[in-house]
Amino acid sequence: MIKLIDYISEFTGKFAAWVFFAIGFFICYEVVARYVFNSPTVWVDEVSRIGQIWGAYLAGAFALKHREMIVIDVAFRRPDTLVRKVVETFSILVILIFCITAVWYGYGLWYKSLLRGHTTDTYLALPKWFTHASVWVGFALLGLQAMAEAVKIWRDGVPADDTLEHEI
């Protein structure tokens, strides 16, 4: 199960990277269309914003898997101690509690938008449920990865921080 969660996080993180790449391409296209051909698009702004939202939420689990979130380890630098395992587990539990809360309320918001047929107030009038889904889907993935990381901490130990060797 841990390998499946890791695979999903890896896939969604790489997918998010491609979404950000596509956003860069869309914005470049918009700049050329607007300033070279004097023919701006109606879709680039909204599609780019929605892509940024989805990309950010999909990348969270990937960042946690690769231990790229903010880490402050001044007091607990040695990864092989029991205290470090407990502190790491506590921080993951805090993330997990936040994820559960975000999934709970995000799902409610998504479901309400889905049932009522809300759309964006733009020319495209995209369904809002599509944007709202990014919250609970992204935090559900982050929560699953948090549980996987907690298991890995107690099964494999806390991964050694490579930057520690460069600081000494």
The 8 nearest C-alpha neighbors of each residue, nearest first, counted from 0:
[[1, 3, 2, 4, 147, 5, 6, 143],
 [2, 0, 4, 3, 147, 5, 150, 151],
 [3, 1, 5, 0, 4, 6, 7, 147],
 [2, 4, 6, 0, 5, 1, 7, 8],
 [3, 5, 7, 1, 6, 2, 8, 144],
 [6, 4, 2, 8, 3, 7, 9, 1],
 [5, 7, 3, 9, 4, 8, 2, 10],
 [6, 8, 10, 4, 9, 5, 11, 3],
 [9, 7, 61, 5, 11, 60, 6, 10],
 [8, 10, 6, 12, 7, 61, 11, 5],
 [9, 11, 7, 13, 12, 8, 14, 6],
 [12, 10, 14, 8, 13, 57, 9, 15],
 [13, 11, 58, 61, 15, 9, 14, 10],
 [12, 14, 16, 10, 15, 11, 9, 17],
 [13, 15, 11, 17, 16, 12, 10, 18],
 [16, 14, 54, 18, 12, 13, 17, 58],
 [17, 15, 13, 19, 14, 18, 20, 12],
 [18, 16, 20, 14, 19, 15, 21, 13],
 [17, 19, 15, 21, 20, 16, 54, 22],
 [20, 18, 22, 16, 17, 21, 15, 23],
 [19, 21, 17, 23, 18, 22, 16, 24],
 [20, 22, 24, 18, 23, 19, 17, 25],
 [23, 21, 19, 25, 24, 47, 20, 26],
 [24, 22, 20, 26, 21, 25, 27, 19],
 [23, 25, 21, 27, 22, 26, 28, 20],
 [26, 24, 28, 22, 27, 23, 21, 29],
 [25, 27, 29, 23, 28, 24, 22, 30],
 [28, 26, 30, 24, 29, 25, 23, 31],
 [27, 29, 25, 31, 26, 30, 32, 24],
 [28, 30, 26, 32, 27, 31, 33, 25],
 [29, 31, 27, 33, 28, 32, 34, 26],
 [32, 30, 35, 28, 29, 34, 33, 27],
 [33, 31, 29, 36, 38, 39, 30, 35],
 [34, 32, 39, 37, 38, 30, 31, 29],
 [33, 35, 37, 31, 30, 36, 32, 38],
 [36, 34, 31, 37, 32, 33, 30, 38],
 [35, 37, 32, 38, 33, 34, 31, 39],
 [38, 36, 33, 34, 35, 32, 39, 31],
 [37, 39, 33, 32, 36, 40, 34, 35],
 [40, 38, 33, 32, 37, 29, 41, 30],
 [39, 41, 42, 43, 29, 38, 32, 33],
 [42, 40, 43, 39, 122, 44, 123, 45],
 [41, 43, 40, 44, 45, 46, 123, 122],
 [44, 42, 46, 45, 47, 25, 41, 40],
 [45, 43, 47, 46, 42, 48, 41, 26],
 [44, 46, 48, 47, 43, 42, 49, 121],
 [45, 47, 49, 43, 48, 44, 42, 50],
 [48, 46, 50, 44, 45, 22, 49, 43],
 [49, 47, 51, 45, 50, 46, 44, 52],
 [48, 50, 52, 46, 51, 47, 45, 53],
 [51, 49, 47, 53, 48, 52, 54, 46],
 [52, 50, 54, 48, 49, 53, 55, 47],
 [51, 53, 49, 55, 50, 54, 48, 56],
 [54, 52, 50, 56, 133, 55, 51, 57],
 [53, 55, 15, 51, 57, 52, 56, 50],
 [54, 56, 58, 52, 53, 57, 51, 59],
 [57, 55, 137, 53, 58, 54, 59, 133],
 [56, 58, 137, 54, 55, 11, 59, 53],
 [57, 59, 12, 61, 55, 56, 60, 15],
 [60, 58, 62, 61, 56, 57, 141, 63],
 [59, 61, 141, 63, 8, 62, 58, 144],
 [60, 62, 12, 8, 64, 58, 59, 63],
 [63, 61, 67, 59, 65, 60, 64, 66],
 [62, 64, 66, 60, 65, 61, 68, 67],
 [65, 63, 61, 66, 62, 60, 144, 5],
 [64, 66, 62, 63, 67, 61, 68, 60],
 [67, 65, 63, 64, 68, 62, 70, 69],
 [68, 66, 62, 65, 63, 69, 64, 70],
 [69, 67, 66, 63, 62, 70, 65, 59],
 [68, 70, 67, 71, 66, 63, 62, 72],
 [71, 69, 72, 68, 67, 66, 73, 87],
 [72, 70, 73, 69, 74, 75, 76, 68],
 [71, 73, 75, 76, 74, 70, 77, 83],
 [72, 74, 75, 71, 76, 70, 77, 163],
 [73, 75, 72, 76, 71, 77, 83, 82],
 [76, 74, 72, 83, 73, 77, 82, 78],
 [75, 77, 72, 73, 74, 78, 83, 163],
 [76, 78, 79, 75, 80, 83, 159, 72],
 [79, 77, 157, 80, 159, 83, 76, 158],
 [78, 80, 77, 157, 156, 81, 83, 84],
 [81, 79, 83, 82, 78, 77, 84, 75],
 [80, 82, 84, 83, 85, 79, 78, 86],
 [81, 83, 85, 80, 84, 86, 75, 87],
 [84, 82, 86, 80, 81, 85, 75, 78],
 [85, 83, 81, 87, 82, 86, 88, 157],
 [84, 86, 88, 82, 83, 87, 89, 81],
 [85, 87, 89, 83, 88, 84, 82, 90],
 [88, 86, 84, 90, 89, 85, 83, 91],
 [87, 89, 91, 85, 86, 90, 149, 84],
 [88, 90, 92, 86, 91, 87, 85, 93],
 [91, 89, 93, 87, 92, 88, 86, 94],
 [90, 92, 94, 88, 93, 89, 145, 95],
 [93, 91, 95, 89, 94, 90, 96, 88],
 [94, 92, 90, 96, 91, 95, 97, 89],
 [95, 93, 91, 97, 92, 96, 98, 90],
 [94, 96, 92, 98, 142, 93, 97, 91],
 [97, 95, 93, 99, 98, 94, 92, 100],
 [96, 98, 100, 94, 95, 99, 101, 93],
 [99, 97, 95, 101, 138, 100, 96, 142],
 [98, 100, 102, 96, 97, 101, 103, 95],
 [99, 101, 97, 103, 98, 102, 104, 96],
 [102, 100, 98, 104, 103, 105, 99, 97],
 [103, 101, 135, 105, 99, 100, 106, 104],
 [102, 104, 100, 101, 106, 105, 99, 107],
 [105, 103, 107, 101, 106, 102, 108, 100],
 [106, 104, 135, 102, 108, 107, 101, 103],
 [105, 107, 109, 104, 108, 103, 135, 102],
 [108, 106, 104, 110, 105, 109, 111, 103],
 [107, 109, 105, 111, 106, 110, 112, 104],
 [110, 108, 106, 131, 128, 112, 107, 111],
 [109, 111, 113, 107, 112, 108, 106, 114],
 [110, 112, 108, 114, 113, 109, 115, 107],
 [113, 111, 109, 128, 117, 115, 110, 114],
 [112, 114, 110, 128, 116, 111, 115, 109],
 [115, 113, 111, 112, 116, 110, 117, 109],
 [114, 116, 112, 113, 117, 111, 110, 118],
 [115, 117, 113, 114, 112, 118, 126, 127],
 [118, 116, 112, 127, 115, 126, 119, 113],
 [119, 117, 126, 127, 124, 125, 116, 120],
 [118, 120, 124, 125, 121, 127, 126, 117],
 [121, 119, 124, 118, 122, 123, 125, 117],
 [122, 120, 124, 123, 119, 125, 45, 118],
 [121, 123, 124, 120, 41, 42, 119, 125],
 [122, 124, 121, 125, 42, 119, 41, 45],
 [125, 123, 119, 121, 118, 122, 120, 126],
 [124, 126, 118, 119, 123, 127, 121, 129],
 [127, 125, 118, 128, 129, 117, 119, 124],
 [128, 126, 118, 129, 130, 117, 119, 131],
 [127, 129, 131, 109, 112, 113, 126, 130],
 [130, 128, 127, 132, 131, 126, 133, 125],
 [129, 131, 127, 132, 128, 133, 49, 52],
 [132, 130, 128, 109, 133, 129, 134, 127],
 [131, 133, 129, 130, 134, 109, 135, 128],
 [132, 134, 136, 131, 53, 130, 137, 135],
 [135, 133, 137, 132, 136, 105, 131, 138],
 [134, 136, 102, 105, 138, 137, 106, 132],
 [137, 135, 139, 133, 138, 134, 132, 140],
 [138, 136, 56, 57, 140, 134, 139, 135],
 [137, 139, 141, 98, 135, 140, 136, 142],
 [140, 138, 142, 136, 141, 137, 135, 102],
 [139, 141, 143, 137, 138, 142, 60, 144],
 [140, 142, 60, 138, 144, 139, 143, 59],
 [143, 141, 145, 139, 95, 144, 140, 98],
 [144, 142, 140, 146, 145, 141, 139, 147],
 [143, 145, 147, 141, 146, 142, 60, 148],
 [146, 144, 142, 148, 147, 143, 91, 141],
 [145, 147, 149, 143, 144, 148, 142, 150],
 [148, 146, 144, 150, 145, 149, 1, 151],
 [149, 147, 151, 145, 150, 146, 144, 152],
 [150, 148, 146, 152, 151, 147, 88, 145],
 [149, 151, 147, 148, 152, 153, 154, 146],
 [150, 152, 154, 148, 155, 149, 153, 147],
 [153, 151, 156, 157, 149, 150, 155, 154],
 [152, 154, 151, 150, 156, 155, 149, 84],
 [153, 155, 151, 152, 150, 156, 149, 157],
 [156, 154, 151, 152, 153, 157, 158, 150],
 [157, 155, 152, 153, 154, 158, 151, 79],
 [156, 158, 152, 78, 159, 84, 79, 155],
 [159, 157, 156, 160, 78, 152, 155, 79],
 [160, 158, 78, 161, 157, 77, 79, 163],
 [159, 161, 162, 163, 158, 78, 164, 76],
 [160, 162, 163, 164, 159, 165, 158, 166],
 [163, 161, 165, 164, 160, 166, 159, 167],
 [164, 162, 166, 161, 165, 160, 167, 76],
 [163, 165, 162, 166, 167, 161, 160, 159],
 [166, 164, 162, 163, 167, 161, 160, 159],
 [165, 167, 163, 164, 162, 161, 160, 76],
 [166, 164, 165, 163, 162, 161, 76, 160]]
